[in-house]
């Protein structure tokens, strides 16, 4: 999260022109930097336990909705993990 140098308010971080909340931003950046990362691996990094993989899947679904009309997409590949693609 960055802050406005003039007023000090939070300025949402953006990826590809879309403002993303901090937790989802972390998940997005993990997927981008580690193609093939699984929801359990993301949960282990973000929540310190792979048992919260279901929560990660919900966040990824919400990220997909945010990028619905955008050329950048988050894809899940069975037995492989998530990756970010550009149309």
C-alpha positions as CSV (number, residue, x, y, z in Angstrom):
1,X,0.0,0.0,0.0
2,X,1.3,3.4,-0.9
3,X,0.4,6.8,0.6
4,X,-0.3,10.1,-1.1
5,X,2.7,12.4,-0.5
6,X,0.4,15.4,-0.2
7,X,-2.4,14.3,2.1
8,X,-1.1,11.0,3.5
9,X,-4.2,8.9,2.5
10,X,-3.8,5.4,1.3
11,X,-3.6,5.0,-2.4
12,X,-4.6,1.5,-3.6
13,X,-1.9,-0.4,-5.4
14,X,-2.7,-1.2,-9.1
15,X,-1.7,-4.0,-11.4
16,X,-2.5,-3.5,-15.1
17,X,-4.6,-0.4,-14.2
18,X,-6.8,-2.2,-11.7
19,X,-6.9,-1.3,-8.0
20,X,-6.4,-4.4,-5.9
21,X,-6.8,-4.7,-2.1
22,X,-3.6,-5.6,-0.2
23,X,-4.2,-9.3,0.4
24,X,-5.4,-10.0,-3.1
25,X,-2.5,-8.0,-4.4
26,X,-0.1,-10.3,-2.5
27,X,-1.8,-13.3,-4.0
28,X,-1.7,-11.8,-7.5
29,X,2.0,-11.0,-7.1
30,X,2.7,-14.6,-5.9
31,X,0.9,-16.0,-8.9
32,X,2.7,-13.7,-11.3
33,X,6.2,-14.4,-9.8
34,X,5.7,-18.1,-9.4
35,X,3.7,-19.6,-12.3
36,X,2.2,-22.9,-11.3
37,X,1.9,-22.1,-7.7
38,X,-1.0,-24.0,-6.0
39,X,-3.6,-22.6,-3.7
40,X,-2.1,-24.7,-0.9
41,X,1.3,-23.1,-1.5
42,X,-0.2,-19.6,-1.6
43,X,-2.0,-20.4,1.7
44,X,1.2,-21.6,3.3
45,X,2.9,-18.3,2.4
46,X,0.0,-15.9,3.1
47,X,-1.6,-17.7,6.1
48,X,1.3,-19.9,7.4
49,X,-0.8,-23.0,6.8
50,X,-1.8,-24.9,3.6
51,X,-5.1,-25.7,5.3
52,X,-6.6,-22.4,4.2
53,X,-6.3,-23.2,0.5
54,X,-10.1,-22.9,0.2
55,X,-9.9,-19.2,1.2
56,X,-7.2,-18.6,-1.4
57,X,-9.4,-20.1,-4.0
58,X,-12.2,-17.6,-3.1
59,X,-9.7,-14.7,-3.3
60,X,-8.5,-16.0,-6.7
61,X,-12.1,-16.2,-7.9
62,X,-12.6,-12.6,-6.8
63,X,-9.4,-11.6,-8.6
64,X,-10.7,-13.3,-11.8
65,X,-13.8,-11.2,-11.5
66,X,-11.8,-8.0,-11.2
67,X,-9.9,-8.9,-14.4
68,X,-13.0,-10.2,-16.2
69,X,-13.0,-7.6,-19.0
70,X,-9.2,-7.3,-19.1
71,X,-6.7,-9.0,-21.4
72,X,-4.8,-10.2,-18.3
73,X,-6.4,-13.3,-16.9
74,X,-5.6,-15.7,-14.0
75,X,-5.9,-19.3,-15.1
76,X,-5.9,-22.4,-13.0
77,X,-4.6,-25.6,-14.5
78,X,-5.5,-28.9,-12.9
79,X,-2.5,-30.6,-11.1
80,X,-0.3,-27.6,-12.1
81,X,-1.5,-24.4,-10.3
82,X,-2.3,-20.8,-11.2
83,X,-0.7,-18.7,-13.8
84,X,-1.3,-15.3,-15.3
85,X,-1.9,-15.0,-19.0
86,X,-2.4,-12.2,-21.5
87,X,-4.9,-12.5,-24.3
